[in-house]
Amino acid sequence: MKRPPMPVPSGAGHSGLASARVRDRMVERVRELGVRDSRVLEAMRAVPRHLFVDEALASRAYEDTALPIGHAQTISQPYIVARIAELALEGIPDGRAARVLEIGTGCGYAAAVLAQLFGDVVSVERLRALHDRARENLRPLRLPNLRLVFGDGARGVAAGAPYDAIVAAAAGDELPPAWVEQLTPAGRIVAPVGGLQQQLIVATKDGGGRVHKTVKEAVRFVPLRGGVA
């Protein structure tokens, strides 16, 4: 079932950025970089990225680049958001029937994209200021299948488990055990792993609880930290 077009608040400003043309160019760039899943490309086209960045940076919202959102955090580049979503969808027969956990809500953009693709999305953020900002950014978009949680992402969100997929926007040296525990059998984790040199990996859990990791590509993310602030 295709979701209806996402509403764009009339008072958002930057009317040129709200046009389909600028989003189409961004989506074409993402496609050229290798993302092929049409569901992901349509989700990227649907979500107005300029609503999630600071007003001073709004003119750069549809460039394929990460942008600062304060608190030493960034909104990931569109390609990375799309690539992680595409990898999360692989092996899931029906995304609309799947539950996904996002580690690191940030400004809320990737969560909005995931909400276009999956039936139930839980997104956890450890920084109160960003959690509150994401809630404000997302409120006008009215996404009933998205729930925001303030908490320590390294511990996952046990109350919503099990998850068919877990995606992360921060890199740790290893996958936290809580993520593996909260994954369904045959579920998958898409996350960056490493310190100075990071790799985007897909980790799958078999019926016996064993984890199998596949390296996809080199990436650069902010570090995964525990606790809340």
Disulfide bonds with the S-S distance in Angstrom:
none
